Amino acid sequence: MAVSDTARQLISKTEYLCCERDSTIRHEWIGGVLFAMTGTSGVHNRIAMEIVAHLHPVAKRHGCRTYASDMRLMTENAGYYPDVMVACEEQADPYFETSPCLLAEVLSPSTRDIDQREKRGAYFAIESLRHYLVVHQDQPRIEHHWRTDRGWQLEVVGPIDTIALTCPPISLPVGELFEGLVAFGP
């Protein structure tokens, strides 16, 4: 079910879940409105796959599942397709996750604002979420948000840094994620 920009109509969560499963076009569902997903650049996709390649073996050893962009995340009021998702809690539906421990979004010019504002707010409300990575594709830079007892914390890391994750438990080498993809310099 594709909805044009000029004639947006609200649809329920049930309608979205039913229609999206059979749709040939992926949509994010935000506040009852469908937004068609666009394709990504090669660099965007390769960075996301590098993150998955690092996380997957560790996540699997800990009984967790790792996804790259085609698995839906459902919240009460939205359905998203994060670029990378790790979930460890029991999965109630084979077509979506509801309780991830890690989400990553690789910024694109067309999604930058949504990833940094709307999605961040929605993701921070997910009780199971421990880490949210906002990954820049035009430079080796990652904004690592992580949950503590005092709330969400932020560190911005570059190519010589590592990110200490608790879910899955790994030290993620930032430089390796961008190797051969972006220039490491001014």
C-alpha positions as CSV (number, residue, x, y, z in Angstrom):
1,M,0.0,0.0,0.0
2,A,1.7,3.2,-1.1
3,V,0.4,6.5,0.0
4,S,1.3,9.7,-2.0
5,D,2.7,12.7,-0.3
6,T,-0.3,14.8,-1.3
7,A,-3.0,12.4,0.0
8,R,-1.7,11.0,3.3
9,Q,-4.3,9.0,5.2
10,L,-4.0,7.6,8.7
11,I,-3.9,3.9,9.1
12,S,-3.9,1.8,12.2
13,K,-1.1,-0.3,13.5
14,T,-3.0,-3.5,12.6
15,E,-3.5,-2.2,9.0
16,Y,0.2,-1.3,8.7
17,L,1.3,-4.7,10.0
18,C,-1.0,-6.5,7.6
19,C,-0.2,-4.5,4.5
20,E,3.5,-4.1,5.1
21,R,4.0,-7.9,5.2
22,D,2.8,-8.2,1.6
23,S,4.0,-4.8,0.2
24,T,6.7,-4.7,-2.5
25,I,7.8,-1.3,-1.1
26,R,9.0,-0.9,2.5
27,H,7.4,1.8,4.6
28,E,8.0,3.2,8.0
29,W,4.8,3.9,9.9
30,I,5.0,7.0,12.1
31,G,1.9,8.4,13.9
32,G,-0.4,6.5,11.5
33,V,1.2,7.8,8.4
34,L,3.2,5.7,5.9
35,F,6.6,6.9,4.6
36,A,8.1,4.9,1.7
37,M,11.7,3.9,2.3
38,T,14.3,4.9,-0.3
39,G,17.4,2.9,-1.2
40,T,20.8,3.6,0.3
41,S,24.2,4.4,-1.1
42,G,26.9,1.8,-1.4
43,V,28.9,3.4,1.4
44,H,25.9,3.5,3.6
45,N,25.2,-0.2,3.1
46,R,28.8,-1.2,3.5
47,I,29.2,0.6,6.8
48,A,26.0,-1.0,8.1
49,M,27.2,-4.4,7.0
50,E,30.6,-3.8,8.7
51,I,28.8,-3.1,11.9
52,V,26.7,-6.3,11.5
53,A,29.8,-8.3,10.7
54,H,31.4,-7.2,14.0
55,L,28.3,-7.7,16.1
56,H,26.8,-10.9,14.7
57,P,29.3,-13.5,16.0
58,V,29.2,-12.1,19.5
59,A,25.5,-11.6,19.6
60,K,24.9,-15.1,18.4
61,R,27.2,-16.5,21.1
62,H,25.0,-14.7,23.6
63,G,21.7,-15.9,22.2
64,C,20.9,-12.7,20.4
65,R,19.7,-11.9,16.9
66,T,21.4,-9.3,14.6
67,Y,19.6,-7.7,11.7
68,A,20.5,-5.3,8.9
69,S,17.8,-2.9,7.6
70,D,15.1,-5.4,6.5
71,M,13.8,-6.3,10.0
72,R,11.1,-4.0,11.3
73,L,11.1,-2.6,14.8
74,M,7.6,-1.9,16.2
75,T,6.9,0.5,19.0
76,E,3.4,1.5,20.2
77,N,3.2,4.4,17.7
78,A,5.7,3.6,15.0
79,G,7.2,1.0,12.7
80,Y,10.9,1.5,11.7
81,Y,13.5,-0.3,9.7
82,P,16.8,0.5,11.6
83,D,20.0,0.0,9.7
84,V,21.3,-2.4,12.4
85,M,19.4,-4.0,15.2
86,V,20.4,-6.5,17.9
87,A,17.7,-8.1,20.0
88,C,18.1,-10.7,22.8
89,E,14.6,-11.0,24.4
90,E,12.1,-13.5,23.1
91,Q,10.7,-12.6,19.7
92,A,6.8,-12.7,19.7
93,D,6.4,-12.2,16.0
94,P,8.6,-13.5,13.1
95,Y,8.1,-10.2,11.2
96,F,9.2,-7.6,13.7
97,E,11.1,-7.0,16.9
98,T,9.9,-4.9,19.9
99,S,12.7,-5.1,22.4
100,P,16.1,-4.4,20.9
101,C,19.2,-3.8,23.0
102,L,21.1,-2.0,20.2
103,L,20.1,0.1,17.3
104,A,22.3,1.8,14.7
105,E,21.3,4.3,12.0
106,V,23.8,5.3,9.3
107,L,23.0,8.9,8.4
108,S,22.0,9.8,4.9
109,P,21.2,13.3,3.6
110,S,17.5,12.4,3.2
111,T,17.2,10.8,6.7
112,R,19.7,12.8,8.8
113,D,17.0,14.9,10.6
114,I,14.6,12.0,11.3
115,D,17.4,9.7,12.6
116,Q,18.8,12.4,14.9
117,R,15.5,13.7,16.2
118,E,12.3,11.7,15.8
119,K,13.9,8.2,15.8
120,R,16.2,9.1,18.7
121,G,13.3,10.2,20.8
122,A,11.3,7.1,19.9
123,Y,14.3,4.8,20.4
124,F,15.2,6.2,23.8
125,A,11.7,5.3,25.0
126,I,12.3,1.6,24.4
127,E,13.0,0.1,27.8
128,S,15.2,-2.7,26.5
129,L,17.5,-0.4,24.5
130,R,21.0,0.0,25.9
131,H,22.9,1.5,22.9
132,Y,22.0,3.8,20.0
133,L,24.7,4.5,17.4
134,V,24.3,7.4,15.0
135,V,26.9,6.7,12.3
136,H,28.1,9.3,9.8
137,Q,28.9,7.9,6.4
138,D,30.8,10.9,5.1
139,Q,33.4,10.8,7.9
140,P,34.6,8.2,10.4
141,R,32.5,9.4,13.3
142,I,29.9,7.7,15.5
143,E,27.7,9.3,18.1
144,H,27.3,6.6,20.8
145,H,24.3,7.0,23.1
146,W,24.1,4.6,26.0
147,R,21.7,4.1,28.8
148,T,22.9,4.4,32.5
149,D,21.1,4.6,35.8
150,R,21.2,8.4,35.4
151,G,19.7,8.4,31.9
152,W,21.2,8.6,28.5
153,Q,24.9,9.5,28.0
154,L,26.7,10.5,24.8
155,E,30.2,10.1,23.5
156,V,31.4,11.1,20.0
157,V,34.1,8.8,18.7
158,G,36.4,8.8,15.7
159,P,38.6,6.4,13.8
160,I,41.2,5.7,16.5
161,D,38.5,4.9,19.1
162,T,36.6,1.9,20.2
163,I,33.0,1.7,21.5
164,A,32.4,-0.4,24.6
165,L,29.1,-2.1,24.2
166,T,27.3,-4.2,26.8
167,C,24.7,-5.7,24.3
168,P,26.3,-7.5,22.7
169,P,29.4,-7.4,24.9
170,I,32.1,-6.2,22.5
171,S,34.6,-3.4,22.0
172,L,33.7,-2.1,18.5
173,P,36.7,-0.7,16.6
174,V,35.5,2.4,14.8
175,G,38.3,2.7,12.3
176,E,37.6,-0.9,11.0
177,L,34.0,0.0,10.3
178,F,35.1,2.7,7.8
179,E,38.2,1.1,6.4
180,G,38.4,1.8,2.7
181,L,35.1,3.7,2.6
182,V,35.8,7.3,3.6
183,A,38.9,9.5,3.7
184,F,40.6,9.6,7.1
185,G,41.6,13.2,7.1
186,P,40.7,16.8,6.4
